[in-house]
């Protein structure tokens, strides 16, 4: 946990870069500091690892005043990523990744295993560990730069607009990567950005700053639906405000509540009959208490004809989301990650429903197009994928209704 207690930072002539800041960052939170230039966001972040020293107040990490910790030791325990993630060109990928663990005198075996694990997490072969940066593509180098900040297993990672200079495609890819790694590895990340879309995508908590003061803090939903004042509203933008309700509704609102399912102990012949009757080629599998157990598709059923007797013997794992997942995230999973649909369960793992591309299209139409009547006859035979693409663009880019 990181705690700011009445922290101020003053420079010459009494100018305060940070003014009486009080803030608590919980373990495992992804916190984004956002504000205009000169708002104090970067200074606030840099005080956490004593790259800047508070003029007044205290900063505590796990209830210990950071001034009581040797500055060098403190920085080795906190990951730090600046805008230029660039790797050391004269060092191998492995040497780049283990720079800080080597300073901490980790055993070679531990460093090697850590590097292999991190490469696996970003879908790069461990064969690249002995390569040099110029042997990797730009995107690969950026991913290695991200895991380098996580290699020493620090609980806290500070990131100062690390993706600001990247092209939009690479930037979006790395945003999703760092968010996934943060959740998988339970890191506390403090991330500085001037981009509200980036903050909304990444943050568990957003801290809005202006002239050294915290104007508002809260979840993305809090910020979007209860902006503290006109400054926050302007920072968010009118388009994002108008879409806030849609983005943060849960998938429970749009899911199909009675998806086709079968008990895991049913004979496979009954599954085949169910597929024929419902014309559904991918059926969910549950137990007697309606707990989601898996799924069976037509191909799996066909290749196992005559080999097995019961459904549970041929079922596959199924990817699912909980019913509190936002529609915004649901669109991301279906459009960007390519899922055909999303199975929805409650916190106890019981099957609740399914989100399909069709159900997303229906919701998007009601929110963004229902009020518009066509001026003349037109061909309404839209492709579902095209409308899901449009929904994804609206959610990620903040397009207005007119643009949509």
N, C-alpha and C positions, 0 to 999 in steps of 0.2 A: 504494500500500500504506500502511496505517495501522498503527502499532505503539505499544502501550502498554508502557513499561518501568518496572516497580516504581512505578506511579503511585498516589499517595494524595492525598486531598483532605480537609483538616481544617477544622473551623469552631471557633467559640468553645468554651472549656472542653475542647478536645482531642477533641471528637466527630468521628469519621472517617466522612464520607459515602462515601468510596471508600478501600479499604484494600489497598495493595500489588497493584495490578492489573497483570497481564501478559497481553497479548492481541495477536494479529496478525490484521488484516483484509486479505484479498487484494484486489487490483484486480478490480472487476466482481462482488464478492460482495454478496449481500443479507443483512445481519446484523441480527438482532432481539435487542435487550436486553429481557429480561423478568424480572419479580420483583414482590414485594409492594410496597406503598407504603413509601418510605424505604429501598429496597434499594440505591440509588445508581445506578440505570440512567440516569435523566435527567442527573444530574450527570456521569456518565462521557461521555455523548454531547456535552454542552455544553462539555466541556473540549477537544474536537476542534477547535472553531472559536474557542477562547479566550473564550467567554462565561463560562466559569469557568476559573480558573487552578489547575493542580496545586500542592499544597503540597510534594510530593516527586515525584521521578521525571521521566521524559521522555515526550513524545508526538512521534513522528516521522511525517511524511508524505513518502513517497518518499525516505526516509533523511535528511530535513532536520528538525531540531528546530523545532517550530512557534514557539517563543519567539524564533527568529531571523528570523521573518517579521512584517512590520508587521501588526498585528491587523486593521486595516481592509482591507488587501489580502488577507489570509487569508480573511476572511469573504466577500469578493466572489468568491472562488474556490470557495466551498463553498455549495451550496444549503441552505436552511433552511426547514422547513415546521413550523409549530406547529399546535395543535389547531384553531384557527379559521382556515381557509384563506381567509376572506373577501377578496373583491376590493375595490379602491378604487372606490367608487360614482361618483365624479366623473371617473373616467378611462375611456376606451374599453377594450374587450377587448385591442386591440393595445397600448395604452399600459400596461396591466396586465402583459401578457406580457413586454414588453421593458424593464421597470423596471431590472433589473440590467445587461443589455447596454448600456443608455443611459448608466449610470454608468461603464461600462467604455469608453465612447466608440466603440462599434461604428459603422461606416458605416450609414446609413439603409437602403441596399439589402440589406445583410446581415441587419439586424434584421427587415426585412419578409419576406425569404425564410425566415428561421428561424421566424417566427410562423406563416407559411402552412404550413410543413412540420409544425409541432407541431399545428396545428389539424387537419390531414389525419390525423395519427396518432390523434387522439381522435374521428375521424369527425364533425367539425363543419365546416361550410362556412366558407371564408375570408371570406364576406360578413359574418359576425358580428364580424370584427375591428374594424369601425367602429361597432359597437353598444355600448351601455352595459350594465353587469351586470344592471340591473333588467329588461332586455329579454330575458334568458335565463332558462330554468328553473333551479331550484335544482341539479338534477343537472348541467346544462351548466356552471354556475358552478363547481361542485366540480371538474369535469374541467379547466377552464381554470386553476383554482388549482394543480392538480397539474403541468401543463405549465409554468406560470410558474416553478416551482422548477427546471425543466430548461432554461430558455431560454438561459441564459448558457453552456451547454455545460460546466458544472463537472463534474469527474470524480467529486466526492463530494457526496452529498445527505444531510442530516440530517433526520429526520422524528420529531417528538415527539408521539406518539399523535394523528396528524392526522385519523383517522377515528373517534375515540372518541365524539364527540357526535352522530354521524349515525345515521339509522334503519338497520336491518339490511340492507334491500335496497340502498340507496345505498352503504352501507359495503362490502358484498360486491362490488358493481360496481367501486368504486374500487380495492379490493384487487387485483382481476384486472387492472385498467388499469395500476396502477403496476408490478406484476410484469412485465407484457408490455413496457412502456416500458423498464424497467430492463434487460431482456434485449436488446431491440432496440438500445438506445443504449449498452450496456455501462457502466452507471453503478455506482459503489460506493455502496450505500445503507446507512446506519445508522439503524435504525428502533426506537423505543421503544414498547413496548406492555405492557399488563397482561393481555392476552387470549391465552391459549395457542392457541386455534383460529386466531387471526390470525397468530401466529408460525409455526405449522405450515404455514399456507397460503403465506406469503410467503418464509420464510427459506431461504437456502442454509446458514446457520449460526445457531444459537440460542445466546445467552449467558445463562445463568440466574444471577441475582444475589440475594444476601440479605445484609443488614447490611453493605453495602459490598464484599463479596467475591464473586468469581466462583466459583460452586459447581460449575458444569459448562458446558462448551461443546462443540458438535458439531452434526452435521446433524440435521434433524428425526428421521430414522430412528435415529440414535445416541441421542438424548434419549429417544425413545419405547421403544426396545428395551433400553437399558442405562442406566436412570436411576441417577444417582450415589448417591442416598440417599433417605430418606423425604421430605425436604422437596421434592425434585424430583418424586417420585411423587405427592405431594399436589397440587403445582402442575399436573401433567399431568392428574390425575384417573383414577379407576379405569376408567371407561368407555373413555377413549382408550387406556389401557394394554392393555385386553383386545382392542382392535381393531388394535393396532399391526402385528401380523403380516400381517393382511389388507391394510391400507392400503399397505404398502410392498413387498408381493409385486409382481413385474413382470408386465406384460401377457403376457409369454411363457408364463406358467403357464396362462392361461385362453384364449389365442388358438386359433382353428382353424388347424391346421398345414398344411392342403392346400386353400387357397382356389382357386376356379375361376379359371383364367388362360389367356391365349392369347399366342402370340408376335406381336410387332409386325409381322412380315413375312408373316403369314398372310392369305389372301384374306378379304375381308369376308363372303363367302358362308359360309366356315367358322365365322366368329364367329356368324352368324345361326343356323347349325345347332347350335352349342354352346349358345346360349341356349335353343333349343327343347328340347334333350336334357336340360339341367340345370335348366331352369325358373329360371335366375338372370338377372335383367334388368340387371345391372351387373357387368361382368367386367373384371378387372385385366389389364394388358398388360405383358409382360416382353420382354427381349431374349434372345439365345442363351445368355447367362451368368446368366439369372434375375435381372437387375437390373430393378427396378421402373421402368417408363417412363410409365405413365399408366393410364387406364381408359376404357371405352366403355359407355354405358348404352343401353337399348333405344330411347329417343327419338332419340338421336344417330344410332344405326344406321338408324332408320326414315327420318328426314328426309334422310339422305345416300344412300339407296338409288339405285343406278345412277349416282351422281356420282363415286364413288371406287372404287379396286380393293383397296387394302390397309388393314389395321387401323391402321397408324401414321399414315395420312392423316386419320383422323377421331377419334383418341384425344384425350382431355382430360387436363389436369393432375390429379393425385391428391394429396390430403392424407394424410400418413402420420406415424407415430410410430416411434421406435426401440424395439427390443425390451427396453431397460432402463427404459422408462417405467413408472411405478408404476400399479397398479390404481386407486389414488385419483385420479390424474390422468386415467386412461382414463374413469372414470365422469364426471368433470367435462366432458371433451370431448364425450361422447355425450349426457349429460343436459343440461348447461347451455349448451353451444355448439351442440347440435342435430345432430351428425353421426349418420348412420344406422349407421355402423360405422367402425372404425379399421383401416387397413392398416398392417401392422407390417413394418419392414425392419431389417436389422442396420446396423452402422456403415459398411459398404461399399455400402449401398443395395440389397442383395439381398433379395428378397421372402422373408419368414419366415412370415407368416400373417395372420390377420384377427381382430379382436375385434368381436363382434356383441353386440347387446342380450341375445340368448339366452345367450351365454357368460358375460356378467356376471351374469345372473339365476341361472345354475347355481352360480357361485362364491359369490354372496351367500347363496343358500339353504344351501349346505354350511357356511358360516361361522356364520350367525346363526340358522338355523331347523331344521337337521337334527336336533338333539338333542330337539326338541319333537315329541311325537306328538299328533295331534288327539284331543280327548276325545270327539268325536262326529262323525257324518257331516257333511261340509260341501262346498260347491261350490268346487272347486279351480281354477276357470277364471279365474285371475288374468290381467289384462292385463300384457304385458311392460313397457309404459311405467310402470305403477304400481309394479312391483318395482324398476325402475331408479330411479324417483323415491325409493323407500324407501332404496335403497342410497346415493343421493346425500345424503339426509338423515342417514343413519348416519355417513357419512364426514365431512360438513361440520359437523354439529352435535354429534357425540359421543354420540348416543343409545345407551342400553344395549340388551342383547339383549332384555330384557323389553319395553322400549319399542318396539323394532322389531317 
